[in-house]
């Protein structure tokens, strides 16, 4: 069983991401500092919906799973971009 194909693990990841948003809200002082966590949230939510809807509508599950993968990649790029931006700013 792969982790990203388990509703339990993806649900836990979504809860952790929501908790990170709440905990780090005061630390994110500019609007663009939310881009990475936004893409990670979209990735987890899309994968959870892919697993939920994919059982009844496989094409929708496949598209949502692809959206989740692309969002995960964009989240990683955004995280690296934010790290570079903060190192230049500070």
GROMACS elastic network, one bead per residue, 0.5 to 0.9 nm:
[ bonds ]
;  ai    aj funct       b0    kb
    1     4     6  0.86549   500
    1     5     6  0.70281   500
    1     6     6  0.75438   500
    2     5     6  0.54000   500
    2     6     6  0.69330   500
    3     6     6  0.55142   500
    3     7     6  0.86438   500
    3     8     6  0.88130   500
    3     9     6  0.62270   500
    3    10     6  0.75121   500
    4     7     6  0.78357   500
    4     9     6  0.70705   500
    4    10     6  0.62604   500
    4    47     6  0.74573   500
    4    48     6  0.87900   500
    5     8     6  0.89384   500
    5     9     6  0.81616   500
    5    10     6  0.77534   500
    5    47     6  0.81929   500
    5    48     6  0.87095   500
    5    51     6  0.69062   500
    6     9     6  0.54652   500
    6    10     6  0.62198   500
    6    11     6  0.84041   500
    6    48     6  0.85072   500
    6    51     6  0.77013   500
    7    10     6  0.52037   500
    7    11     6  0.57825   500
    7    12     6  0.84331   500
    7    47     6  0.86002   500
    7    48     6  0.62110   500
    7    51     6  0.66113   500
    7    52     6  0.78243   500
    8    11     6  0.51222   500
    8    12     6  0.61644   500
    8    13     6  0.86201   500
    9    12     6  0.50448   500
    9    13     6  0.61272   500
    9    14     6  0.85938   500
   10    14     6  0.61589   500
   10    15     6  0.86682   500
   10    44     6  0.61970   500
   10    45     6  0.80913   500
   10    47     6  0.71385   500
   10    48     6  0.60356   500
   11    14     6  0.50288   500
   11    15     6  0.62803   500
   11    16     6  0.86498   500
   11    44     6  0.76812   500
   11    45     6  0.82250   500
   11    48     6  0.67240   500
   12    15     6  0.50789   500
   12    16     6  0.61727   500
   12    17     6  0.86183   500
   13    16     6  0.50393   500
   13    17     6  0.61568   500
   13    18     6  0.86510   500
   13    41     6  0.88866   500
   13    44     6  0.67372   500
   14    17     6  0.50901   500
   14    18     6  0.62330   500
   14    19     6  0.85996   500
   14    40     6  0.86570   500
   14    41     6  0.66093   500
   14    43     6  0.89386   500
   14    44     6  0.55373   500
   14    45     6  0.66391   500
   14    48     6  0.84599   500
   15    18     6  0.51137   500
   15    19     6  0.61591   500
   15    20     6  0.86095   500
   16    20     6  0.61260   500
   16    21     6  0.86459   500
   17    21     6  0.62416   500
   17    22     6  0.87281   500
   17    37     6  0.73218   500
   17    40     6  0.73696   500
   17    41     6  0.62638   500
   17    44     6  0.83822   500
   18    21     6  0.50774   500
   18    22     6  0.64084   500
   18    23     6  0.87255   500
   18    37     6  0.89657   500
   18    41     6  0.75307   500
   19    22     6  0.51021   500
   19    23     6  0.60827   500
   19    24     6  0.85005   500
   20    23     6  0.50480   500
   20    24     6  0.58289   500
   20    25     6  0.80266   500
   20    37     6  0.82428   500
   21    24     6  0.54722   500
   21    25     6  0.56906   500
   21    34     6  0.85283   500
   21    37     6  0.71285   500
   21    38     6  0.89056   500
   22    25     6  0.53740   500
   22    26     6  0.83990   500
   23    26     6  0.75599   500
   23    27     6  0.84282   500
   24    27     6  0.51868   500
   24    28     6  0.64620   500
   25    28     6  0.54891   500
   25    29     6  0.79720   500
   25    34     6  0.87287   500
   26    29     6  0.66267   500
   28    31     6  0.75509   500
   28    32     6  0.84995   500
   28    33     6  0.55978   500
   28    34     6  0.68077   500
   29    32     6  0.87457   500
   29    33     6  0.71866   500
   30    33     6  0.56131   500
   30    34     6  0.77754   500
   31    34     6  0.60100   500
   31    35     6  0.78280   500
   32    35     6  0.55302   500
   32    36     6  0.85096   500
   32    82     6  0.80439   500
   33    36     6  0.70648   500
   33    37     6  0.82401   500
   33    78     6  0.88674   500
   33    79     6  0.88184   500
   33    82     6  0.66252   500
   34    37     6  0.55330   500
   34    38     6  0.59965   500
   34    39     6  0.87614   500
   35    38     6  0.50774   500
   35    39     6  0.63403   500
   35    40     6  0.87456   500
   35    75     6  0.73328   500
   35    78     6  0.63616   500
   35    79     6  0.79895   500
   35    82     6  0.84968   500
   36    39     6  0.53379   500
   36    40     6  0.63091   500
   36    41     6  0.86381   500
   36    74     6  0.76808   500
   36    76     6  0.69914   500
   36    77     6  0.78979   500
   36    79     6  0.52201   500
   36    80     6  0.88144   500
   36    81     6  0.89409   500
   36    82     6  0.78679   500
   37    40     6  0.50078   500
   37    41     6  0.60265   500
   37    42     6  0.85554   500
   37    75     6  0.69335   500
   37    78     6  0.87104   500
   37    79     6  0.82355   500
   38    41     6  0.50908   500
   38    42     6  0.61775   500
   38    43     6  0.85784   500
   38    71     6  0.89195   500
   38    75     6  0.75353   500
   39    42     6  0.50082   500
   39    43     6  0.60538   500
   39    44     6  0.86551   500
   39    68     6  0.87994   500
   39    70     6  0.89683   500
   39    71     6  0.52185   500
   39    72     6  0.63766   500
   39    73     6  0.84586   500
   39    74     6  0.64857   500
   39    76     6  0.84804   500
   39    78     6  0.82111   500
   40    43     6  0.50152   500
   40    44     6  0.62466   500
   40    45     6  0.85395   500
   40    68     6  0.86065   500
   40    71     6  0.66346   500
   40    72     6  0.57526   500
   40    73     6  0.88551   500
   40    74     6  0.83713   500
   40    75     6  0.55164   500
   40    76     6  0.82796   500
   41    44     6  0.52628   500
   41    45     6  0.60170   500
   41    46     6  0.83634   500
   41    71     6  0.85798   500
   41    72     6  0.88049   500
   41    75     6  0.89515   500
   42    45     6  0.51264   500
   42    46     6  0.57962   500
   42    47     6  0.83689   500
   42    67     6  0.84515   500
   42    68     6  0.67532   500
   42    71     6  0.64081   500
   42    72     6  0.80857   500
   43    46     6  0.52399   500
   43    47     6  0.61073   500
   43    48     6  0.85754   500
   43    65     6  0.84320   500
   43    67     6  0.70758   500
   43    69     6  0.65379   500
   43    70     6  0.76726   500
   43    71     6  0.50240   500
   43    72     6  0.53856   500
   43    73     6  0.89578   500
   43    75     6  0.83670   500
   44    47     6  0.52040   500
   44    48     6  0.61434   500
   44    49     6  0.86242   500
   44    68     6  0.66691   500
   44    71     6  0.87876   500
   44    72     6  0.82369   500
   45    48     6  0.51014   500
   45    49     6  0.61705   500
   45    50     6  0.84803   500
   45    68     6  0.77049   500
   46    49     6  0.50622   500
   46    50     6  0.59542   500
   46    51     6  0.85943   500
   46    61     6  0.89846   500
   46    64     6  0.55170   500
   46    65     6  0.65475   500
   46    66     6  0.87502   500
   46    67     6  0.67300   500
   46    68     6  0.51569   500
   46    69     6  0.88949   500
   46    71     6  0.87887   500
   47    51     6  0.61745   500
   47    52     6  0.85241   500
   47    61     6  0.82835   500
   47    64     6  0.64145   500
   47    65     6  0.53394   500
   47    66     6  0.85287   500
   47    67     6  0.80810   500
   47    68     6  0.54390   500
   47    69     6  0.82015   500
   48    51     6  0.52030   500
   48    52     6  0.62024   500
   48    53     6  0.85846   500
   48    64     6  0.88522   500
   48    65     6  0.86475   500
   48    68     6  0.89951   500
   49    53     6  0.57615   500
   49    54     6  0.77190   500
   49    61     6  0.73522   500
   49    64     6  0.70710   500
   49    65     6  0.83912   500
   50    53     6  0.53158   500
   50    54     6  0.51825   500
   50    55     6  0.83494   500
   50    58     6  0.85236   500
   50    60     6  0.70300   500
   50    62     6  0.67921   500
   50    63     6  0.77260   500
   50    64     6  0.50787   500
   50    65     6  0.55250   500
   50    68     6  0.85134   500
   51    54     6  0.51813   500
   51    55     6  0.67311   500
   51    61     6  0.64237   500
   51    64     6  0.87325   500
   51    65     6  0.80796   500
   52    55     6  0.62170   500
   52    56     6  0.79712   500
   52    61     6  0.77740   500
   53    56     6  0.56067   500
   53    57     6  0.57568   500
   53    58     6  0.73366   500
   53    60     6  0.68492   500
   53    61     6  0.56729   500
   53    64     6  0.89389   500
   54    59     6  0.71359   500
   54    60     6  0.62006   500
   54    62     6  0.69657   500
   54    64     6  0.85817   500
   54    65     6  0.89970   500
   55    58     6  0.61897   500
   55    61     6  0.75597   500
   56    60     6  0.88715   500
   56    61     6  0.85377   500
   57    60     6  0.55422   500
   57    61     6  0.63771   500
   57    62     6  0.88949   500
   58    62     6  0.61578   500
   58    63     6  0.87110   500
   59    62     6  0.50949   500
   59    63     6  0.62959   500
   59    64     6  0.86304   500
   60    63     6  0.51933   500
   60    64     6  0.61179   500
   60    65     6  0.84612   500
   61    64     6  0.51400   500
   61    65     6  0.59924   500
   61    66     6  0.85964   500
   62    65     6  0.50514   500
   62    66     6  0.62639   500
   62    67     6  0.86925   500
   63    66     6  0.50675   500
   63    67     6  0.62223   500
   63    68     6  0.85918   500
   64    68     6  0.60974   500
   64    69     6  0.86322   500
   65    69     6  0.62765   500
   65    70     6  0.87150   500
   66    69     6  0.50592   500
   66    70     6  0.62067   500
   66    71     6  0.84855   500
   67    70     6  0.51625   500
   67    71     6  0.60039   500
   67    72     6  0.84965   500
   68    71     6  0.50642   500
   68    72     6  0.60965   500
   68    73     6  0.87050   500
   69    72     6  0.50549   500
   69    73     6  0.63526   500
   69    74     6  0.86890   500
   70    73     6  0.51204   500
   70    74     6  0.61742   500
   70    75     6  0.85071   500
   71    75     6  0.59579   500
   71    76     6  0.86002   500
   72    75     6  0.50007   500
   72    76     6  0.63453   500
   72    77     6  0.87569   500
   73    76     6  0.51645   500
   73    77     6  0.63390   500
   73    78     6  0.85979   500
   74    77     6  0.50072   500
   74    78     6  0.59785   500
   74    79     6  0.84705   500
   75    79     6  0.60412   500
   75    80     6  0.86425   500
   76    79     6  0.50417   500
   76    80     6  0.63211   500
   76    81     6  0.85425   500
   77    80     6  0.52094   500
   77    81     6  0.60630   500
   77    82     6  0.85644   500
   78    82     6  0.59582   500
   78    83     6  0.84597   500
   79    82     6  0.51653   500
   79    83     6  0.61919   500
   79    84     6  0.86864   500
   80    83     6  0.50971   500
   80    84     6  0.62695   500
   80    85     6  0.86018   500
   81    84     6  0.51548   500
   81    85     6  0.60735   500
   81    86     6  0.85768   500
   82    86     6  0.59792   500
   82    87     6  0.84092   500
   83    86     6  0.52381   500
   83    87     6  0.61300   500
   83    88     6  0.86677   500
   84    87     6  0.51290   500
   84    88     6  0.62676   500
   84    89     6  0.86375   500
   85    88     6  0.51924   500
   85    89     6  0.60938   500
   85    90     6  0.85363   500
   86    90     6  0.58454   500
   87    90     6  0.53466   500
